[in-house]
Amino acid sequence: MAPMDLSSYPPPLRVDALGSPLLPRLMLEATMSRTGMFDGAWWPRSRRLQAELPDLITALTAHTGSVLRVGLDTVAWDEVPRTVTVDGRVIRISWFPGCDWTVSLTCGFQDHFLLLVVPPATDADTASAAMARASMRGNRRSSAQLLAPAYAAGRPVSLQD
């Protein structure tokens, strides 16, 4: 058997103008106890799913194992492909109505992770607070409740900001 080529593992992440990696803005519940509504939160930098999702999947694979499928709401993103390829693996993308501000990741047989998705245009303080609450053990708030402080002035929460 030929040795495995690991020269491109883990897959490269996008970089900023200075060449520093743009790591996904991701926070997971520290104990991975899976006792709350959410298992963590993700704050993408844009609504371009094709650009954002591979880095999220790469980061999650280190914590959860292989991601097999992704479920999300198409309204939140500019374009939603049927699949995305990450590290040579094809991951299927499903979409569901009414899944506002969430992304579901299937990591094995009936092993699902649910992440709060913080809208890209959210200010840093509000995003940090929502991510921290979604990542607390035993969290029970809905995505609308977690993101409500961002729009206390009555403005509806939308990834389309």
C-alpha positions in Angstrom: 0.0 0.0 0.0 1.3 3.4 -1.0 1.9 6.0 1.8 -0.8 8.6 2.2 0.0 12.1 1.0 -0.6 14.4 3.9 0.9 17.5 2.3 -2.5 19.2 2.0 -3.9 18.0 5.3 -5.6 19.7 7.0 -7.0 21.5 4.0 -5.8 25.1 3.7 -8.0 27.9 5.1 -8.7 31.2 3.4 -6.3 34.0 4.4 -6.7 37.7 4.9 -4.7 40.4 3.1 -1.7 39.8 5.4 -1.7 36.1 4.8 -3.1 35.2 8.2 -5.7 32.3 8.2 -9.3 33.3 8.5 -10.4 30.7 11.0 -14.2 30.2 11.2 -15.8 32.2 14.0 -17.1 29.2 15.8 -17.9 28.4 19.5 -18.9 25.0 20.7 -20.4 23.9 24.0 -17.2 23.0 25.9 -18.2 19.7 27.4 -19.9 18.5 24.2 -22.7 17.2 26.5 -25.4 17.8 23.9 -27.9 18.8 26.5 -29.1 22.2 25.1 -31.0 23.5 22.2 -27.7 24.4 20.4 -24.3 22.7 20.4 -22.6 26.0 19.7 -22.7 29.0 17.3 -21.1 30.1 14.0 -20.7 33.6 12.8 -19.9 33.5 9.1 -18.2 36.5 7.4 -20.6 36.6 4.4 -23.7 35.1 2.9 -21.6 33.1 0.4 -22.2 29.6 1.6 -19.8 28.1 -0.9 -17.0 30.2 0.6 -18.0 29.9 4.2 -19.0 26.2 4.7 -15.8 24.4 3.8 -13.9 26.1 6.6 -16.7 25.4 9.1 -16.7 21.7 8.1 -12.9 21.5 8.4 -13.0 23.0 11.9 -15.9 20.9 13.1 -14.3 17.6 11.8 -11.6 18.0 14.4 -14.2 18.0 17.2 -17.1 15.9 15.9 -15.6 13.5 13.3 -16.6 13.6 9.6 -19.5 15.8 8.6 -21.7 13.9 6.2 -24.6 16.2 5.5 -25.6 19.8 6.2 -29.1 21.2 6.6 -30.0 24.9 6.5 -32.5 27.5 5.4 -31.9 28.7 1.8 -33.3 32.2 2.4 -30.3 33.0 4.6 -27.7 32.5 1.8 -27.0 34.0 -1.6 -26.8 30.6 -3.3 -27.0 27.1 -1.9 -25.3 24.4 -3.8 -26.5 20.8 -3.6 -23.1 19.6 -2.4 -19.8 21.0 -1.3 -16.4 19.3 -1.5 -14.2 19.5 1.5 -10.8 17.7 1.7 -11.8 15.5 -1.3 -15.1 14.4 0.4 -18.5 15.4 -1.1 -20.9 16.7 1.6 -24.6 16.9 0.7 -26.6 20.0 1.5 -30.3 19.8 2.4 -32.5 22.8 3.0 -35.6 23.2 5.1 -38.0 26.1 5.5 -38.3 27.6 9.0 -34.7 26.9 10.0 -33.9 30.5 10.4 -30.5 31.2 12.0 -29.5 27.6 12.3 -27.3 25.0 10.6 -27.6 21.3 11.3 -24.6 19.0 10.7 -25.0 15.3 10.5 -21.8 13.6 11.7 -22.9 9.9 11.8 -26.0 7.8 12.0 -28.5 10.0 13.8 -25.7 12.1 15.2 -26.7 15.8 14.6 -25.1 19.0 15.7 -27.2 22.2 15.7 -25.5 25.5 15.5 -26.9 29.0 15.9 -25.9 31.1 12.8 -25.2 34.7 13.7 -25.9 37.0 10.8 -22.7 38.2 9.2 -23.6 41.9 9.6 -24.1 41.6 13.4 -21.8 43.8 15.5 -19.0 42.0 17.4 -20.4 42.6 20.9 -23.9 41.2 20.0 -22.4 38.3 18.1 -20.1 37.4 21.0 -23.0 37.5 23.5 -25.3 35.4 21.3 -22.5 32.8 20.6 -21.7 32.5 24.3 -25.3 31.9 25.2 -25.8 29.4 22.4 -22.6 27.6 23.6 -23.7 27.3 27.3 -24.4 23.8 28.6 -28.1 23.2 28.8 -29.1 26.3 26.7 -32.8 26.5 26.0 -33.3 29.7 24.1 -34.4 29.7 20.5 -32.4 31.4 17.8 -34.8 34.3 17.7 -34.4 34.8 21.5 -30.6 34.6 21.3 -30.4 37.1 18.5 -33.1 39.5 19.7 -30.8 41.9 21.5 -29.2 42.7 18.1 -32.5 44.1 17.0 -34.0 45.6 20.2 -35.1 48.6 18.2 -37.7 46.4 16.5 -35.7 45.6 13.4 -36.3 41.9 12.4 -33.3 39.5 12.5 -32.2 38.5 9.1 -29.1 37.0 7.5 -29.8 39.2 4.6 -28.6 42.4 6.4 
